[in-house]
């Protein structure tokens, strides 16, 4: 079978599904660690005698180092050999997981998270490149289904799993659980995965490292991630720190693109974006990350802050969506052999967009099963996006450039996720203020609805033993509290509506891609 190579660089007899399971283990762990620590931050802060705001660097440090390594994966793989580099990354990720679990202070925990993120950054693109090469073109949809289970499901499972572990054991176990899985992935990689013969390693002798490109890219991506993570807390451009970080990020990223385009042997080959399919698929993957991570933050936050759900109960609302995603992904993989990828992407955008628009009709009387149904429908739509977008992106990419391509498209999804989370946080804060300013204008004795509601609440409180004066004050407090909840609910509705219409508006864009319908018997070497 094309794409399966033994240690001599010749075709071997290794079952590609064993390879898929091996690389998926590492991918699932890495993506899981982007979200599993979120709910444990208050516990981490308390245990390590730090402020909750300081503890957010546990998340930011991981994302920054992760983002820097992602686009460098292709270059580093050709430098050290892909298998060797993959094993080093898995080992580094696993060892640093142990070090994070025993960290005695916040400073050391952040340092170990930086190293963990550096090790984890390369796991996604290398796993994806190995999967694409291990299956012939007509079966790449199924390969991407396996990969998608890790990438799409892990961000949803992460907060629920992290909350359960933290509540029942200790926050340190959210890192310790990586150790046995990482060890298994390392052993399987050693025996099952080999570098293909066309993956030419760079010679270390006389190697000229592009320090300028490496530096510009690292600085740009690092400061961009800090801006996205800290922007809402620091009031965005009302903060001198955020303005400075934004300027540094802009100079770094623009400089990196210009510099790399002038190099004969760039660290990141941005010329690949000249391919229309790859460029459009990369943008679509950015928007997929934007909506995927944005909604994953949005619904649990709404359920816990407005509906009074516990972290575990809100996780249970999300769980059926993960189950149906897992069930839908293999189905989409099979459909890829019969239906053109563009139609599947358009269908996925439409289903997810309509599900999110339905969620924009939620109100404070929302029952659990309505939330479960809407969320599950949106996740089924996501399942129809991930596989065909990836297959379309890599369809016309030469196999020797696959490592670089997977690095770029995974970076797009991760940056899209960071932008989506930052957008949701800002939108909720600003729109809640707007709606509250509008609604508070009705809290006046001259408004008959308010007057009747205040009198009814006052009478109720008086029957419970409050004096007339105290009941009057308490009634006003109750009505104002209800107004704040209504304003926040309207902000969530605005966010769902924005995300829904974003996907609906993207549907025509899909048909600018070239046809990438697999042909029976096509080999991976095609194109």
ABEGO torsion letter per residue (X at the ends): XBGBBBAAGBBBABBAAAAAAAAAAAAAAAAAAAAAAAAAAAAAAAAAGBBAAAAAAAAAAAAAAAAAAAAAAAAAAAAAEAAAAAAAAAAAAAAAAAAAAABABAAAAAAAAAAAAAAAAAAAAAAAAAAAAABBAAAAAAAAAAAAAAAAAAAAAAAAAAAAAAAABBAAAAAAAAAAAAAAAAAAAAAABBBBAABBBBBABGBBBBAAAAAAAAAAAAAAAAAAAAAAAAGEAABAAAAAAAAAAAAAAAAAAAAAAABABBABBAAAAABAAAAAAAAAAAAAAAAAAAAAAAAAAAAAAAAGBBAAAAAAAAAAAAAAAAAAAAAAAAAAAABBAAAAAAAAAAAAAAAAAAAAABBAABBAAAAAAAAAAAAAAAAAAAAAAAAAAAAABBAAAAAAAAAAAAAAAAAAAAAAAAAAAAAAAAAAAAAAAAAAAABBAABAAAAAAAAAAAAAAAAAGBBAAAAAAAAAAAAAAAAAAAAAAAAAAAAAAAAAAAAAAAAAAAAABBBABBBBGBBAABX
